[in-house]
Each structure stands twice: as C-alpha cells, then as structure tokens.
Amino acid sequence: MNGARTTGRPRGAGARPWLIAGGALLAVGAIVGVVVAVSGGDGESAASAKPSGAPGAAAPPAPPKKSFTKVPEGCGLIKPSTVARIAPGTQCKPSQFDNATMAAMITRMPSWETPFGTGQMLRLSVNLTVSPAASGMYDMHKRSALEALKKVRTITDSRPVSGLGEDAYVVHGVDKDPMDLAEAQVIVRDGNAEFTVSLTYDARAAGRNQQQAEDAAIAAARDVLGSLG
C-alpha cells in the first residue's frame, strides 16, 4: 500500500507546474481581454467605430445594477477561518496582479497553496475583476471552464448555483491519465464584479470528493462576494 502511494505521487507533482502555468496564462489572457473591452481597443479601431446612434451600430451594454468600488487586499478576500476549514495547511501568495488598479478596473489574483513537497497538492485561487465588462468576463470564464481543457480533463459536473450574486455556475473536472488532479471552479458575477474561485486537489487523496470540493469553492466564493463594498 505505502509503496503504491509513493510511486503515484510524482504524477500529481508533475501535473502541478502544468496546471499552474496553464491557469496563469488563462488569467493573463483574461486581463488583457478585459483591458481591451474596457478601453475600446486601439485608437484606430475606436476612431473608425460607428457612433452608438448610427444605423447598424451595436447598442452600448446596459450599466450593471451594482457598482462595487472597495476591494480588500487579495489575501483578505477569503476569511482565515474558511481557509483553515477548506484548505488547511495552505499559505496565501499574492500575485503580481493582486493589487493592480487600472482605469475603470480593479484586479485581485491571490492563491493559497500547500508548500511544495509536503506530500499533498492543494491550491485555492481567486481571479477577481471589478470593471464595466463583468458580464462579458463571466461568459468568457464559464466557457473557458467548460471547454479550455477538454482535451486533458473530463468534466464531471456543471450547473448553475442559486443565491450567489446575480449569476453563478460551478464546474468540476478531473484530469485524464496520466495526470491525477481535480478542480472545482465557481464563476460568479454580481454587478460590476466578476470572479472565479478554484479549488485544485489530488483526485486520489483521501478525505475529499467532488461534492466536498464544490461546497468548499462555493463557501470561499461567498466570502469573496461578502468582502466587496
């Protein structure tokens, strides 16, 4: 039994850099996308665009019902008591975007991870954007959660979540062989705020299953939403 467990660990360890690097690229791409959406693109395309009143011009998006302006530091988005319960042994790591404030946009991208080499892979991450483009970001993140990794991951659950912001959706996926990680991700939009909360864990580890992972991600998402003002 112990020998088999020891042999299996490198699979999870090897999957970890791939997952984090892939997630980082998706996150950076999302930020670039929302900057373009908020700014209206480059000067040439903006100058050549039709006025909103011109025939055939697209109608401007409706303003969000809620407008958040106060966002805590990244590591303060989720309560310490929640982290201790759903991701014990992890430490918060702010990202290079964690305190970035740009024109019409605020971003936070912290993560809570177990130290590498501790024998168990567990990662809780938040990707928060407060901007007028929240609705489009929600659609993009939802589509990405369902389709971006479909060649290397099997989706085992996907459904709306009620009572969490204006829109919320949870997706759970398990990596295909030879990887052995699983992830529960919640995508939430409320007013001008849009964010994802992801819990990534070793699919073979005892004491955690799909339902527990989804419940944990949803609990963390409630903390994030409750921290905004």
VENMOVEN-V756440 format. One record per pair of residues at least 24 apart in sequence whose ideal C-beta (glycine too) atoms are under 8 Angstrom apart, sorted by the first residue. I is the first residue (numbers start at 1). J is the second residue. D is the distance in Angstrom with one decimal. If there is no record, write none. Layout:
BEGIN
{{I & J & D} {I & J & D}}
END
This chain:
BEGIN
{{8 & 180 & 7.0} {8 & 204 & 6.4} {9 & 119 & 7.0} {11 & 178 & 5.8} {11 & 179 & 6.7} {11 & 180 & 4.8} {12 & 121 & 5.0} {12 & 179 & 8.0} {12 & 180 & 5.1} {12 & 181 & 6.3} {12 & 202 & 4.9} {12 & 204 & 7.5} {13 & 116 & 7.9} {13 & 121 & 7.2} {14 & 179 & 7.9} {15 & 121 & 7.8} {15 & 175 & 6.3} {15 & 179 & 4.2} {15 & 180 & 6.5} {15 & 181 & 5.0} {16 & 116 & 7.5} {16 & 121 & 5.5} {16 & 181 & 7.5} {18 & 179 & 7.6} {19 & 123 & 8.0} {19 & 181 & 6.0} {19 & 183 & 7.9} {19 & 200 & 6.3} {20 & 123 & 7.5} {22 & 149 & 7.2} {23 & 125 & 7.0} {23 & 198 & 7.4} {26 & 144 & 6.2} {26 & 148 & 6.5} {27 & 97 & 7.6} {27 & 109 & 6.0} {27 & 127 & 5.3} {30 & 127 & 7.0} {30 & 129 & 7.5} {30 & 137 & 6.7} {30 & 140 & 6.6} {30 & 141 & 7.0} {30 & 144 & 7.9} {31 & 97 & 6.5} {31 & 107 & 6.2} {31 & 129 & 7.4} {33 & 137 & 7.7} {33 & 140 & 6.7} {34 & 105 & 6.4} {34 & 129 & 5.7} {34 & 131 & 5.7} {34 & 133 & 4.9} {34 & 136 & 7.7} {34 & 137 & 5.7} {35 & 102 & 7.0} {35 & 105 & 7.0} {37 & 131 & 8.0} {37 & 133 & 4.2} {37 & 136 & 5.9} {38 & 103 & 7.5} {38 & 104 & 5.1} {38 & 105 & 5.7} {38 & 131 & 5.5} {38 & 132 & 6.1} {38 & 133 & 5.4} {39 & 103 & 7.7} {61 & 132 & 7.3} {61 & 135 & 6.9} {61 & 136 & 8.0} {63 & 132 & 7.4} {64 & 132 & 7.0} {64 & 134 & 6.2} {64 & 135 & 7.4} {64 & 191 & 4.3} {64 & 192 & 4.3} {65 & 166 & 7.2} {65 & 191 & 5.7} {66 & 190 & 6.1} {66 & 191 & 2.6} {66 & 192 & 6.7} {66 & 193 & 7.6} {67 & 191 & 5.9} {67 & 192 & 5.3} {68 & 130 & 5.4} {68 & 190 & 7.9} {68 & 191 & 6.1} {68 & 192 & 6.0} {68 & 193 & 4.9} {68 & 228 & 4.5} {68 & 229 & 6.6} {69 & 130 & 7.8} {69 & 229 & 7.2} {70 & 228 & 6.8} {70 & 229 & 3.7} {71 & 106 & 5.1} {71 & 108 & 6.1} {71 & 128 & 7.1} {71 & 130 & 6.0} {71 & 227 & 7.6} {71 & 228 & 6.1} {71 & 229 & 7.9} {72 & 227 & 5.2} {73 & 98 & 7.4} {73 & 99 & 6.8} {73 & 108 & 7.8} {74 & 98 & 3.8} {74 & 99 & 7.0} {74 & 108 & 4.4} {74 & 109 & 6.7} {74 & 110 & 3.3} {74 & 126 & 7.1} {75 & 110 & 5.3} {76 & 227 & 6.6} {77 & 108 & 6.2} {77 & 110 & 6.6} {77 & 126 & 5.5} {77 & 128 & 6.8} {77 & 223 & 6.7} {77 & 224 & 4.8} {77 & 227 & 5.3} {78 & 112 & 7.5} {78 & 124 & 7.3} {78 & 126 & 7.0} {78 & 220 & 5.0} {78 & 223 & 4.6} {78 & 224 & 6.4} {78 & 227 & 7.9} {79 & 223 & 5.0} {82 & 219 & 5.9} {82 & 220 & 5.9} {82 & 223 & 5.2} {83 & 112 & 5.7} {83 & 124 & 6.9} {83 & 220 & 7.9} {85 & 216 & 8.0} {85 & 219 & 7.8} {86 & 124 & 7.0} {86 & 199 & 7.1} {86 & 216 & 3.7} {86 & 219 & 6.1} {86 & 220 & 6.4} {87 & 112 & 5.3} {87 & 122 & 5.7} {87 & 123 & 7.9} {87 & 124 & 4.3} {87 & 199 & 7.0} {87 & 216 & 7.4} {89 & 114 & 5.2} {89 & 118 & 7.0} {89 & 120 & 7.7} {89 & 122 & 7.0} {90 & 114 & 5.4} {90 & 122 & 6.0} {90 & 123 & 7.4} {90 & 124 & 6.2} {91 & 115 & 7.0} {104 & 131 & 5.9} {104 & 132 & 6.2} {105 & 129 & 6.5} {105 & 130 & 6.8} {105 & 131 & 4.0} {105 & 133 & 7.9} {106 & 130 & 4.2} {106 & 131 & 7.3} {120 & 202 & 6.1} {120 & 205 & 5.9} {121 & 181 & 6.6} {121 & 200 & 7.2} {121 & 201 & 6.6} {121 & 202 & 4.9} {122 & 199 & 7.9} {122 & 200 & 7.3} {122 & 201 & 5.3} {122 & 202 & 7.5} {123 & 198 & 7.6} {123 & 199 & 7.4} {123 & 200 & 4.4} {123 & 201 & 7.7} {124 & 197 & 7.4} {124 & 198 & 7.3} {124 & 199 & 5.4} {124 & 200 & 7.9} {124 & 216 & 7.9} {124 & 220 & 6.4} {125 & 197 & 7.4} {125 & 198 & 5.0} {125 & 200 & 7.5} {126 & 195 & 6.1} {126 & 196 & 7.2} {126 & 197 & 5.5} {126 & 220 & 7.5} {126 & 224 & 6.0} {127 & 195 & 6.1} {127 & 196 & 4.7} {127 & 198 & 7.8} {128 & 193 & 7.0} {128 & 194 & 7.6} {128 & 195 & 3.9} {128 & 224 & 6.6} {129 & 193 & 7.5} {129 & 194 & 5.4} {129 & 195 & 6.8} {130 & 192 & 5.7} {130 & 193 & 4.9} {130 & 194 & 7.9} {130 & 228 & 7.5} {131 & 192 & 6.2} {131 & 194 & 7.8} {132 & 192 & 6.0} {134 & 189 & 5.4} {134 & 191 & 6.9} {134 & 192 & 5.0} {134 & 193 & 6.0} {134 & 194 & 4.0} {135 & 189 & 6.4} {135 & 194 & 7.6} {137 & 189 & 7.5} {137 & 194 & 4.3} {138 & 167 & 5.8} {138 & 187 & 6.1} {138 & 188 & 7.7} {138 & 189 & 3.9} {138 & 194 & 4.9} {141 & 187 & 4.7} {141 & 194 & 7.2} {141 & 196 & 5.3} {142 & 169 & 5.3} {142 & 171 & 7.8} {142 & 187 & 5.1} {145 & 169 & 7.7} {145 & 171 & 4.2} {145 & 173 & 7.9} {145 & 185 & 5.1} {145 & 187 & 6.3} {145 & 196 & 7.5} {146 & 171 & 6.1} {149 & 173 & 6.9} {152 & 176 & 5.6} {152 & 179 & 6.8} {153 & 183 & 7.8} {156 & 210 & 6.1} {157 & 210 & 6.3} {157 & 214 & 6.9} {161 & 186 & 6.6} {161 & 218 & 6.2} {164 & 188 & 5.8} {164 & 218 & 6.8} {164 & 221 & 6.2} {164 & 222 & 6.5} {164 & 225 & 6.9} {165 & 189 & 5.7} {165 & 190 & 3.4} {165 & 193 & 7.8} {165 & 225 & 5.8} {166 & 190 & 5.2} {166 & 191 & 7.1} {168 & 221 & 7.2} {170 & 214 & 5.4} {170 & 217 & 6.8} {170 & 218 & 6.6} {172 & 210 & 5.2} {172 & 213 & 6.6} {172 & 214 & 5.8} {174 & 203 & 5.4} {175 & 203 & 7.2} {180 & 204 & 5.5} {182 & 210 & 7.3} {182 & 213 & 6.7} {183 & 213 & 7.8} {184 & 210 & 7.2} {184 & 213 & 3.8} {184 & 214 & 4.6} {184 & 216 & 7.0} {184 & 217 & 4.4} {185 & 217 & 6.6} {186 & 214 & 7.8} {186 & 217 & 4.6} {186 & 218 & 5.5} {186 & 220 & 7.8} {186 & 221 & 4.5} {188 & 221 & 5.4} {188 & 224 & 7.5} {188 & 225 & 6.4} {190 & 225 & 6.0} {190 & 228 & 7.9} {193 & 225 & 7.5} {193 & 228 & 5.7} {195 & 221 & 7.5} {195 & 224 & 5.8} {197 & 221 & 4.5} {197 & 224 & 6.3}}
END
